[in-house]
Amino acid sequence: MNTLVERLRAQLTAPLPGHDRFLELSGYKRPDIERAMRLDPPPRESAVLALLYPKQDELHCLLMLRPQYEGVHSGQVSFPGGKREAADASIQHTALREFMEETGAETSGIDVLGALSPVYIPPSRMLVTPFVGYAERIGPWSPDPKEVARLLEVPLKFLLRKDILKRREQFIQVMGGNVEIPYFDVQGEVVWGATALMIAELRELLNGHAQFGE
């Protein structure tokens, strides 16, 4: 387990695979980051944290289901996170602060391994930096009901399975209609969009490491 975590830390300091391979499966193309940064006004910064932690001697990854509300991300599955605030010392601080606020868990024991490729979300004009962290111990959970409908504690080896990648028609706001998209079927939930891009890149980094007990 520790060997895998250290390998992942090293991979996150090297050139990342990005999202091109996953986007090839999609019926639409997201604006690249450089073009998004030239928008006026510029995108709002936000950050999420993909936390890895052992549970019953097996690495897990935490996702969350957002409640139904009036907004573009209503009812979606995501990593804990949110927008940067003026008081945040860094975008990494944003990820940790939002993680604690949404899950209720302390972040002092989280080792941030690095960041995945940023993702631009056109409907909310958000530029999201996904961080990957590891904690030997985490919890107890006390999720904020205004932000979290349900926490999804997912075995990491499940996220690497080929059979969770599926396709379906989905309404895409920027396309103005239905498009056939790839998504991940995680505990019966449809994980698509920005979070699917993040998971896809994490899968590419970890694909060669099948032994989770090392």
N, C-alpha and C positions, 0 to 999 in steps of 0.2 A: 504493500500500500504506500509506504513512504517513498519507495523507488518510483512509483508512478507519479506521485505528487512532484518529486524533484525533476522528473523528466518533463512534466507539463510546465513547470516553472521555466526550465531552459527553453522549451518550445515557444513560450510566450515572449521571450526576448529576441527571438529570431524572426525573419520575415514570415508573416502569417498567410495562410491560404486564401483568406478573404471569402467572398460570397459568390464568385462567378459560377462555380460548379452548381450550386444550388439554384441560382437565378436562371440557369439554362433550363431548368425544369418548369419555370414559371411562364405565364403568359404575359407578363409585363416586366418592365425594367425600371428599377429605382434610379433616381438621380444620383450621380456619383458624388462623393463627399466634397470634392473641390468645387463642383458646380453649386452644391447646396450652400457652401460657405459664402458664395458670391451673391446669395439672395439678399434682397433688401425689403424688410429688415432681416438680419441673419437668423439662423435657427436658434432656438433656445436650447441650452445645454441640459442634459440629464444623464443619469448613470444608473446602472443596475448591477447587482452582485449575484453571480452564479456560485453558490456556496457548495463545496464538497465536504462531506463529513462522514465518519464511520458510524454505522448503526447496525448492531448485531453482526459485527465483524465484516461489514460490507460497505463499500463506499456508496453514499447516496448524494443526490443533487436536489436542491430545494427549488421548487416552482410554486406559484400561487395562482389561484383563480380570483379574478377581480369580481366584485359584486355588480349587479345591474344598476346602471345610473345613466344620467343624461350626458353622454360623452362618447368619443370615438373609440375608446378602449373598453367600453362596458362589456362585462362578461368574458373578457379574454384571459388567457393564461399568459403569465409573464414571469420573469425573475423579479424579486423584490427590488424596488428602485423608484426614482422620481426625479423631478427637476432640481437643478442646482439653485441654491439660495445665496443671497449676497454674503451671508456670514460663513459660508463653507470655505475652508482654507484651500481646498483643491477639489477636483472632480472625483477623486477617490474618496475624499471625505464625504461627498454627496452620497456615494454608493453605500458607505457604511452607515451614515446617519439614516438614510431612508430604509435600509435593511432593519435597523433597530426599531424605527418608528412603526414599520409595517408588521414585523414578526414578533416584536416584543423581546427578542433575544439579545443578550449582551454581545457586543462586537469586540471586546478587548482581547479575546483569544483567537481572533481571525487573522490568519496570515494571508495577505493579498499576494497572489502569485504573479499577477500581471493582468494585462487587458487584451481582450479580443479586438477585432476590427470594429470601428465605430459604425453605427447604422443610422441612416437618416430616415425619419418617418414623416412623409409629406402631409398626411391629414392633420397631425398635431404640430407640424413644423419643429420637431424635436430632433436633435442630434444626440444620439445615445452612445455612451461609452460603456461597454460591458466588461466588468472586472470579474476575475475568477479568484475565489478564495478557498482556503482550507482551514478547518477547525478540528482539532482532536476531540473537543467536546463542545456542544452547542445546546442552547435551550436553557430553561424550559420555554416553549413557545407561548406567546400570549398575543395572537394577532389582533390588529385593529379592525373591528368589524366594518368600519367605514371604508377601509381599503382592501380588505381581504375576506372573500367568501369562504375560501378553503385553502389550506396549505397542502401541497403535493410533495411528499417525500418519495422521490423516485430513485430506485437503485440505478447507479451509473451504468451498469452493464445493460440494463433495459434500454437506456437512451442510445446505446450503440447497436441495437438490433436492427437488421435490415427491414424487418416486416412492420415496423412502426411508421415507416415512410409511406404515405398514401396520397391520393389525389381526390379532389372534389371541386365542384363549382362554388365560387365565393364571390359575393358582391365586393368590388374594389372601387372605393370612392373616387380615386384619381382617374380611373378608367371609365367611370360612369355606367358600369354594368357588371354582369357576371363574367368571371374569368376562371378557367380551370387552374387550380393552384396545387402545389405540393404542400402537405402538412404532416405533422407528427401526431399519431394517436397515442396519447399519454394518459393512462388511467381513465380511458373513456372520454377524455377532453381533446378537442381539436386545437393543436398548437400551430399557429401559422404566422405569417407576417414577420415582423422584426425578431420576435423570440425564436421562430423557426430558423431564421438566418444565423442567429447566435448559436443555437444548438447544432446546426449543420457544421459550422466552423469548428466547434468543440469536438464533434464527432470525427472530423478529418484529422485533428491533432491527436486524438486518442485511438484512432482506428487500429493502430499497430500493437496496442497494449491490451491483450485480452485477459492477462492474469491479474485479477484485482486483489488477490490475496498475498502478493509479494511484499 
